[in-house]
Amino acid sequence: MDALNERGASDALQPGGLCGLRPRDGALAAFVATLLPATPVLASFDQTAQFPVLADPFLIAALCAVLGSALALVIRSLVRGTVARPRSRATVTVAAVAYLLALLALPMLFRAPEPHRWAAMAAGIAAGAATPWLVAQWAAVAAAPMRASLARCAVVAVGASLAAWVLTLLPEGALVPAFDGLVLVGAVPLAFLSARDEGPREDAGPGTNQLGRLLSVTWLPLLGLGAYAFATNVVAHGAHTVVQTAFLGGGVAALVALGVSVRWGRAPLLPWSYRVLVPVMAALFVVLGACPAGTFPPGLSLAALYGFYLVLALIGCALFLAAVHSRELAADTVVGVPVAVAAAAALAGQLLSAVPGLDLAPWLTVLAALFVAVLLVFLGRTAWNELVTPRETAAEGEREAAAPLNGATAAPTTTSAPDSSPIAVESEAIAAEPTRRDALEARCAAVAAEAGLSPREAEVLVYLARGFTPAYIAKTLVLSISTVRTHVRNIYRKLGVGKREELIHLIDGE
């Protein structure tokens, strides 16, 4: 199944693939750029007459509505206890219309001769209440495996950062039509896009079990997403140039994440990101912040800090898209929980920023340091557990997977071609690897079909056949370890085997 992950990465580079100029990815970027409760794009209107009076009431009302609507989405999903069917097109259309009317009315309220505070709050409530439903629909449309999801999130973040940065540069006369155009492009397609159905949905289990399984996998990304939402709303209260610098840093960070998703990092990508990518971004910010004033151009440290937070958000968003794609939990639970966390963190940042005389900018650095501290403790604990509890590693699994299957052609070795150079032998072995993988997947597919395994059990079977442990499978497929163990038990029961050796012999046809 690593071949599936690799194909997911390579698909991002194909014409019409993830990084291609597909209309729906552009529409998603426009939606993210104008997602007012989560981005500082609202600062583009700071020169309008009523902005100082109406901005805070609108945002506070919107964030409260987002939080309430997201919690309602989660509760509804938990009560059902199973993976819900795709929501009706009528529901999505109603949410999109409410969102459109609210955001299209906002520039007119900012430019009105008199402040209409209650109208601004009503617009905020309408936009906020619709936001979780629209985010859930976009998640259903854009869901993909982890590596492909990170690539998509990075591409969308680059486009959204560029669009939001351009908005901050426009004069008031051009700002309103440009903003309205982005709102229309981001919301209207939702009435016509449908999530791709990839087979029957499995039982998600009781509500509390769903929530526990989700949090066991996503608690660290949730912290990162909350930190990003808090920092973003604090930055939104900065000057025009501060917002532009933040967008610049966000665009660069998104390009870094795109490079990681396409070129670097082996599966499972999630732990690799937290062990390599996030510490590197944190180290860059620490170095820039520790140097004397004037060493670097002004704003570079802020751009690095915002880039660090955006990387956290991208990893979190990619993880939740992958969780929606895995179809192990109700999609509304997977989407509603991070939206509620982000809304609560953004609301806290908004309320604290509105306190007169309170400067939260220095606390953004403290928040970044606290997250890194939690990350270091988590990584240290993980490393200690791996040290005192020996278990099969991913490298061992790879070595076992490299062994030829019965009936498959073995990779050439140095003894089979004495005149070949080591480089040539290695190239031949690499060329033969897809053949071995295809043979393994074909044999596993035949065994799964004969035993009546579910699509997810068939996917886990290939990982088991290649020698990977349940912990590794959980990290790769973005599932909880308990979910993987349940699948393993079901596989063993349906195949009539009791241990890994018997499973391998069965797959090899012995």
C-alpha positions as CSV (number, residue, x, y, z in Angstrom):
1,M,0.0,0.0,0.0
2,D,3.0,2.3,0.1
3,A,2.5,2.3,-3.6
4,L,-0.8,4.0,-3.1
5,N,0.9,6.7,-1.0
6,E,3.5,7.2,-3.6
7,R,0.9,7.3,-6.4
8,G,-1.0,9.9,-4.3
9,A,2.2,12.0,-4.2
10,S,3.0,11.6,-7.9
11,D,-0.6,12.3,-8.9
12,A,-0.1,15.8,-7.5
13,L,2.4,16.5,-10.3
14,Q,0.3,15.2,-13.2
15,P,-1.7,17.5,-15.5
16,G,-5.1,17.9,-14.0
17,G,-4.0,16.4,-10.8
18,L,-3.8,17.9,-7.3
19,C,-1.4,20.7,-8.2
20,G,-3.0,21.3,-11.6
21,L,-5.2,24.3,-12.4
22,R,-8.5,22.6,-11.5
23,P,-11.4,25.0,-11.1
24,R,-12.6,23.5,-7.8
25,D,-9.1,24.1,-6.2
26,G,-9.3,27.7,-7.2
27,A,-12.8,28.0,-5.8
28,L,-11.6,26.5,-2.5
29,A,-8.7,29.0,-2.4
30,A,-11.2,31.8,-2.9
31,F,-13.4,30.4,-0.1
32,V,-10.4,30.2,2.3
33,A,-9.2,33.7,1.4
34,T,-12.6,35.2,2.4
35,L,-13.3,33.0,5.4
36,L,-13.6,36.0,7.6
37,P,-13.8,34.3,11.0
38,A,-10.5,32.6,10.4
39,T,-8.3,35.1,8.5
40,P,-7.1,38.7,8.8
41,V,-8.6,39.6,5.4
42,L,-11.1,41.7,7.2
43,A,-8.3,44.2,7.9
44,S,-8.5,45.2,4.2
45,F,-11.6,47.3,5.0
46,D,-9.9,49.2,7.8
47,Q,-10.1,52.5,5.8
48,T,-13.9,52.4,5.4
49,A,-16.0,54.7,7.5
50,Q,-17.8,52.2,9.8
51,F,-15.0,49.6,10.1
52,P,-13.8,50.7,13.6
53,V,-17.4,50.5,14.9
54,L,-18.7,47.3,13.2
55,A,-15.7,45.0,12.7
56,D,-15.5,43.7,16.3
57,P,-19.3,43.1,16.7
58,F,-19.4,41.3,13.4
59,L,-16.4,39.0,14.1
60,I,-17.5,38.2,17.7
61,A,-21.1,37.4,16.5
62,A,-19.6,35.3,13.6
63,L,-17.2,33.3,15.8
64,C,-19.9,32.6,18.4
65,A,-22.2,31.4,15.6
66,V,-19.4,29.2,14.1
67,L,-18.7,27.7,17.5
68,G,-22.4,26.9,18.2
69,S,-23.0,25.6,14.7
70,A,-19.9,23.4,14.8
71,L,-20.9,21.9,18.2
72,A,-24.4,21.2,16.8
73,L,-22.8,19.4,13.9
74,V,-20.7,17.3,16.2
75,I,-23.6,16.5,18.6
76,R,-25.9,15.5,15.6
77,S,-23.2,13.2,14.3
78,L,-22.5,11.6,17.7
79,V,-26.1,11.0,18.4
80,R,-26.5,9.1,15.1
81,G,-23.5,6.9,15.9
82,T,-22.9,5.9,12.3
83,V,-21.2,7.5,9.3
84,A,-23.9,9.8,8.0
85,R,-25.0,9.9,4.4
86,P,-23.8,12.9,2.3
87,R,-25.9,15.9,3.2
88,S,-28.6,17.0,0.7
89,R,-27.9,19.5,-2.0
90,A,-30.7,21.7,-0.6
91,T,-29.0,21.9,2.8
92,V,-25.7,23.0,1.2
93,T,-27.5,25.5,-1.0
94,V,-29.3,27.1,1.9
95,A,-26.1,27.4,3.8
96,A,-24.3,28.9,0.8
97,V,-27.0,31.4,0.2
98,A,-27.0,32.6,3.8
99,Y,-23.2,32.8,3.7
100,L,-23.3,34.8,0.5
101,L,-25.9,37.3,1.5
102,A,-24.1,38.0,4.8
103,L,-20.7,38.6,3.3
104,L,-22.0,40.5,0.4
105,A,-23.8,42.8,2.8
106,L,-20.8,43.4,4.9
107,P,-18.9,45.9,2.6
108,M,-22.1,47.9,2.3
109,L,-22.4,48.1,6.1
110,F,-18.8,49.2,6.4
111,R,-19.4,52.0,3.8
112,A,-22.8,53.1,5.1
113,P,-23.2,56.7,6.4
114,E,-24.4,55.5,9.8
115,P,-23.2,52.4,11.8
116,H,-25.8,49.6,11.8
117,R,-24.4,47.5,14.7
118,W,-27.4,45.1,14.9
119,A,-27.3,44.5,11.1
120,A,-23.6,43.7,11.3
121,M,-24.2,41.3,14.2
122,A,-27.0,39.6,12.2
123,A,-24.7,39.3,9.2
124,G,-22.1,37.7,11.5
125,I,-24.5,35.2,12.9
126,A,-25.7,34.2,9.4
127,A,-22.2,33.8,8.0
128,G,-20.9,32.0,11.1
129,A,-23.8,29.6,11.4
130,A,-23.4,28.6,7.7
131,T,-19.6,28.2,7.9
132,P,-19.2,24.7,9.5
133,W,-21.7,23.3,6.9
134,L,-19.8,24.8,4.0
135,V,-16.4,23.6,5.5
136,A,-17.9,20.1,5.9
137,Q,-19.0,20.1,2.2
138,W,-15.6,21.3,1.0
139,A,-13.9,18.6,3.2
140,A,-16.1,15.9,1.6
141,V,-15.2,17.2,-1.9
142,A,-11.4,17.6,-1.2
143,A,-10.8,14.6,1.0
144,A,-7.7,12.5,0.0
145,P,-5.0,10.4,1.6
146,M,-2.6,12.3,3.9
147,R,0.2,13.1,1.4
148,A,-2.3,14.3,-1.3
149,S,-4.3,16.2,1.3
150,L,-1.2,18.1,2.5
151,A,-0.3,19.0,-1.1
152,R,-3.9,20.2,-1.8
153,C,-3.9,22.3,1.5
154,A,-0.5,23.8,0.5
155,V,-1.7,24.8,-3.0
156,V,-4.9,26.3,-1.6
157,A,-3.0,28.2,1.1
158,V,-0.6,29.7,-1.5
159,G,-3.6,30.8,-3.6
160,A,-5.5,32.1,-0.6
161,S,-2.5,34.0,0.7
162,L,-1.9,35.6,-2.7
163,A,-5.6,36.6,-3.1
164,A,-5.8,38.0,0.5
165,W,-2.5,39.9,0.1
166,V,-3.8,41.5,-3.2
167,L,-7.0,42.6,-1.3
168,T,-4.9,44.5,1.2
169,L,-3.2,46.5,-1.7
170,L,-6.4,47.5,-3.5
171,P,-8.0,51.0,-3.1
172,E,-11.5,51.1,-1.6
173,G,-13.2,51.4,-5.0
174,A,-11.7,48.2,-6.3
175,L,-11.7,46.4,-3.0
176,V,-15.4,45.8,-2.7
177,P,-16.0,44.2,-6.2
178,A,-12.8,42.1,-5.8
179,F,-14.0,40.9,-2.4
180,D,-17.5,40.2,-3.6
181,G,-16.1,38.3,-6.6
182,L,-14.0,36.0,-4.3
183,V,-17.0,35.4,-2.1
184,L,-19.1,34.3,-5.1
185,V,-16.3,32.1,-6.5
186,G,-15.8,30.4,-3.2
187,A,-19.4,29.7,-2.2
188,V,-21.4,29.3,-5.4
189,P,-19.7,26.1,-6.7
190,L,-20.7,24.3,-3.5
191,A,-24.3,24.1,-4.8
192,F,-23.0,22.0,-7.7
193,L,-20.1,20.0,-6.3
194,S,-20.8,16.5,-4.8
195,A,-18.5,14.3,-2.8
196,R,-17.3,11.2,-4.6
197,D,-18.8,8.0,-3.2
198,E,-16.0,5.4,-2.8
199,G,-18.0,2.5,-1.5
200,P,-20.2,1.6,1.4
201,R,-19.6,3.4,4.7
202,E,-18.8,1.4,7.8
203,D,-20.3,1.7,11.2
204,A,-18.6,4.5,13.1
205,G,-19.5,3.1,16.5
206,P,-21.1,4.9,19.5
207,G,-20.7,8.7,19.8
208,T,-18.3,8.7,22.7
209,N,-16.2,6.0,21.0
210,Q,-16.0,8.2,17.8
211,L,-14.9,11.2,19.7
212,G,-12.3,9.3,21.7
213,R,-10.8,7.7,18.6
214,L,-10.7,11.0,16.8
215,L,-8.9,12.8,19.7
216,S,-6.4,10.0,20.2
217,V,-5.1,10.6,16.7
218,T,-5.6,14.4,16.3
219,W,-5.0,16.0,19.7
220,L,-1.6,17.4,18.7
221,P,-2.9,18.8,15.3
222,L,-5.9,20.3,17.2
223,L,-3.5,22.2,19.4
224,G,-1.6,23.5,16.4
225,L,-4.9,24.5,14.6
226,G,-6.1,26.3,17.8
227,A,-2.7,28.2,18.0
228,Y,-3.0,29.2,14.4
229,A,-6.6,30.5,14.8
230,F,-5.6,32.5,17.9
231,A,-2.5,34.0,16.3
232,T,-4.4,34.9,13.1
233,N,-7.0,36.9,14.9
234,V,-4.3,38.7,16.9
235,V,-2.5,39.6,13.7
236,A,-5.8,40.8,12.2
237,H,-5.7,43.7,14.7
238,G,-2.3,44.8,13.4
239,A,-1.5,47.5,10.9
240,H,-1.9,47.0,7.2
241,T,1.8,46.2,6.7
242,V,1.7,43.7,9.5
243,V,-1.1,41.8,7.7
244,Q,0.7,41.9,4.4
245,T,3.9,40.5,6.0
246,A,1.8,37.7,7.6
247,F,0.4,36.7,4.2
248,L,3.9,36.7,2.7
249,G,5.1,34.4,5.5
250,G,2.1,32.2,5.0
251,G,2.7,31.9,1.3
252,V,6.3,30.8,1.8
253,A,5.4,28.3,4.5
254,A,2.7,26.8,2.2
255,L,5.3,26.4,-0.6
256,V,7.5,24.6,1.9
257,A,4.7,22.3,2.9
258,L,4.0,21.6,-0.8
259,G,7.6,20.6,-1.3
260,V,7.5,18.3,1.7
261,S,4.3,16.6,0.4
262,V,5.7,16.0,-3.1
263,R,9.4,15.4,-2.5
264,W,10.4,14.7,1.1
265,G,9.2,12.5,4.0
266,R,8.4,8.9,4.0
267,A,5.1,7.5,5.0
268,P,3.7,7.9,7.6
269,L,3.9,11.6,6.8
270,L,2.2,12.9,10.0
271,P,4.9,11.8,12.5
272,W,7.6,12.8,10.0
273,S,6.1,16.3,9.8
274,Y,6.2,16.7,13.6
275,R,9.6,15.3,14.0
276,V,11.3,17.2,11.2
277,L,9.2,19.9,9.5
278,V,7.7,21.6,12.6
279,P,11.0,21.7,14.6
280,V,12.8,23.2,11.5
281,M,10.2,25.9,11.2
282,A,10.4,26.6,14.9
283,A,14.2,26.8,14.8
284,L,14.0,29.3,11.9
285,F,11.7,31.6,13.9
286,V,13.9,31.2,17.1
287,V,17.0,32.2,15.2
288,L,15.4,35.2,13.5
289,G,13.9,36.3,16.8
290,A,17.2,36.0,18.7
291,C,19.3,38.1,16.4
292,P,19.8,41.8,17.3
293,A,17.4,44.3,15.8
294,G,18.3,45.4,12.3
295,T,20.1,42.2,11.4
296,F,17.2,41.2,9.1
297,P,14.6,43.2,7.2
298,P,11.7,44.4,9.4
299,G,8.8,42.0,9.6
300,L,10.9,39.0,8.7
301,S,10.6,37.6,12.2
302,L,6.8,38.1,12.1
303,A,6.6,36.4,8.7
304,A,8.5,33.4,10.1
305,L,6.2,33.2,13.1
306,Y,3.1,33.3,11.0
307,G,4.7,30.7,8.7
308,F,5.3,28.5,11.6
309,Y,1.6,28.7,12.7
310,L,0.4,28.2,9.1
311,V,2.5,25.0,8.8
312,L,0.8,23.7,12.0
313,A,-2.6,24.6,10.5
314,L,-1.8,22.9,7.1
315,I,-0.7,19.7,8.8
316,G,-3.9,19.7,10.9
317,C,-6.2,20.4,7.9
318,A,-4.4,17.7,5.9
319,L,-4.9,15.2,8.7
320,F,-8.6,15.9,9.0
321,L,-9.1,15.6,5.3
322,A,-7.3,12.3,5.4
323,A,-9.5,11.2,8.3
324,V,-12.6,12.2,6.3
325,H,-11.2,10.1,3.4
326,S,-10.6,7.1,5.6
327,R,-14.4,6.9,6.3
328,E,-13.8,5.3,9.7
329,L,-15.5,8.1,11.6
330,A,-18.5,10.3,10.8
331,A,-17.4,13.1,8.5
332,D,-19.4,15.7,10.5
333,T,-17.5,14.7,13.7
334,V,-14.1,14.8,11.9
335,V,-14.9,18.3,10.6
336,G,-17.0,19.7,13.4
337,V,-14.4,19.1,16.2
338,P,-11.5,21.1,14.5
339,V,-13.9,23.9,13.4
340,A,-15.2,24.2,17.0
341,V,-11.6,24.3,18.4
342,A,-10.5,26.9,15.8
343,A,-13.5,29.0,16.5
344,A,-13.0,28.9,20.2
345,A,-9.4,29.9,19.9
346,A,-10.2,32.6,17.4
347,L,-12.9,34.0,19.7
348,A,-10.4,34.1,22.6
349,G,-8.0,36.0,20.4
350,Q,-10.7,38.4,19.2
351,L,-12.0,39.2,22.7
352,L,-8.5,39.6,24.2
353,S,-7.4,41.8,21.3
354,A,-10.4,44.1,22.0
355,V,-9.2,44.8,25.5
356,P,-7.9,48.4,25.7
357,G,-4.2,48.6,26.4
358,L,-3.5,44.9,26.1
359,D,-0.8,44.0,23.6
360,L,-0.9,40.4,22.6
361,A,1.8,40.4,20.0
362,P,4.6,39.4,22.3
363,W,2.5,36.5,23.6
364,L,2.4,35.0,20.1
365,T,6.1,34.0,20.6
366,V,5.2,32.6,24.0
367,L,2.4,30.6,22.4
368,A,4.8,29.2,19.8
369,A,7.3,28.2,22.5
370,L,4.6,26.5,24.5
371,F,3.5,24.4,21.5
372,V,7.1,23.5,20.8
373,A,7.6,22.5,24.4
374,V,4.5,20.2,24.2
375,L,5.9,18.8,21.0
376,L,9.3,18.0,22.5
377,V,7.7,16.3,25.5
378,F,5.5,14.2,23.2
379,L,8.5,13.3,21.0
380,G,10.6,12.5,24.0
381,R,7.9,10.2,25.5
382,T,7.5,8.5,22.1
383,A,11.2,7.9,21.8
384,W,11.4,6.5,25.3
385,N,8.5,4.2,24.7
386,E,10.2,2.9,21.5
387,L,13.5,2.4,23.5
388,V,12.0,0.5,26.4
389,T,9.4,-1.4,24.4
390,P,11.1,-3.0,21.4
391,R,8.9,-3.7,18.5
392,E,9.2,-4.1,14.8
393,T,10.2,-0.8,13.1
394,A,9.2,0.5,9.8
395,A,12.6,-0.3,8.4
396,E,12.2,-3.9,9.4
397,G,8.8,-3.9,7.7
398,E,10.4,-2.5,4.5
399,R,13.1,-5.2,4.6
400,E,10.5,-7.9,4.9
401,A,8.5,-6.3,2.2
402,A,11.5,-6.4,-0.1
403,A,11.7,-10.2,0.1
404,P,10.4,-11.8,-3.1
405,L,7.0,-13.5,-3.0
406,N,6.4,-17.1,-4.1
407,G,6.1,-17.0,-7.8
408,A,7.4,-13.4,-8.1
409,T,10.6,-12.6,-9.8
410,A,13.4,-11.9,-7.3
411,A,15.4,-8.7,-7.6
412,P,18.8,-9.0,-9.3
413,T,21.7,-9.3,-6.9
414,T,25.4,-8.7,-7.2
415,T,26.1,-12.5,-7.6
416,S,23.7,-12.8,-10.5
417,A,25.6,-10.2,-12.6
418,P,29.3,-10.2,-11.7
419,D,30.1,-7.6,-14.2
420,S,27.4,-5.2,-13.1
421,S,28.4,-2.1,-11.0
422,P,26.7,-1.6,-7.6
423,I,24.8,1.4,-9.0
424,A,23.4,-0.7,-11.9
425,V,22.4,-3.4,-9.5
426,E,20.6,-0.9,-7.3
427,S,18.8,0.6,-10.3
428,E,17.6,-2.8,-11.4
429,A,16.4,-3.6,-7.9
430,I,14.5,-0.3,-7.7
431,A,12.9,-1.0,-11.1
432,A,11.8,-4.5,-9.9
433,E,10.2,-3.1,-6.8
434,P,6.9,-2.1,-8.5
435,T,6.6,-5.6,-9.8
436,R,6.9,-7.1,-6.4
437,R,4.4,-4.6,-5.0
438,D,1.9,-5.3,-7.8
439,A,2.2,-9.0,-7.2
440,L,1.6,-8.6,-3.5
441,E,-1.4,-6.4,-3.9
442,A,-2.9,-8.7,-6.5
443,R,-2.5,-11.7,-4.2
444,C,-3.9,-9.8,-1.2
445,A,-6.8,-8.6,-3.4
446,A,-7.6,-12.2,-4.3
447,V,-7.5,-13.4,-0.7
448,A,-9.6,-10.4,0.5
449,A,-12.3,-11.1,-2.2
450,E,-12.4,-14.8,-1.4
451,A,-12.8,-14.1,2.4
452,G,-15.3,-11.3,1.9
453,L,-13.1,-8.6,3.6
454,S,-14.4,-5.0,3.6
455,P,-12.5,-2.4,1.5
456,R,-10.7,-1.0,4.7
457,E,-9.8,-4.6,5.9
458,A,-8.4,-5.3,2.4
459,E,-6.3,-2.2,2.7
460,V,-5.0,-3.2,6.1
461,L,-4.3,-6.7,4.9
462,V,-1.7,-5.4,2.4
463,Y,0.2,-3.6,5.2
464,L,0.1,-6.8,7.3
465,A,1.4,-8.8,4.5
466,R,4.3,-6.4,4.1
467,G,5.2,-6.8,7.8
468,F,4.1,-3.5,9.2
469,T,2.8,-3.3,12.8
470,P,-0.6,-2.0,13.8
471,A,1.0,1.2,15.1
472,Y,2.7,1.9,11.8
473,I,-0.5,1.2,9.9
474,A,-2.5,3.5,12.2
475,K,0.0,6.4,11.6
476,T,0.0,5.8,7.8
477,L,-3.8,5.6,7.3
478,V,-4.5,8.2,9.9
479,L,-6.5,5.9,12.2
480,S,-6.5,5.2,15.9
481,I,-4.5,2.2,17.0
482,S,-7.7,0.6,18.4
483,T,-9.4,0.9,15.1
484,V,-6.5,-0.9,13.3
485,R,-6.4,-3.6,15.9
486,T,-10.2,-4.2,15.4
487,H,-9.5,-4.5,11.7
488,V,-6.7,-7.0,12.3
489,R,-8.9,-9.1,14.6
490,N,-11.6,-9.2,11.9
491,I,-9.1,-10.1,9.2
492,Y,-7.6,-13.0,11.2
493,R,-11.1,-14.2,12.0
494,K,-12.4,-14.1,8.4
495,L,-9.2,-15.7,7.1
496,G,-9.1,-18.4,9.8
497,V,-5.6,-17.6,11.0
498,G,-4.2,-17.0,14.4
499,K,-0.8,-15.3,13.9
500,R,1.2,-13.3,11.4
501,E,3.2,-16.3,10.1
502,E,0.0,-18.1,9.1
503,L,-1.3,-15.0,7.4
504,I,1.9,-14.7,5.3
505,H,1.7,-18.4,4.4
506,L,-1.9,-18.0,3.3
507,I,-1.1,-15.0,1.1
508,D,1.9,-16.8,-0.4
509,G,-0.3,-19.7,-1.3
510,E,1.5,-22.2,0.9
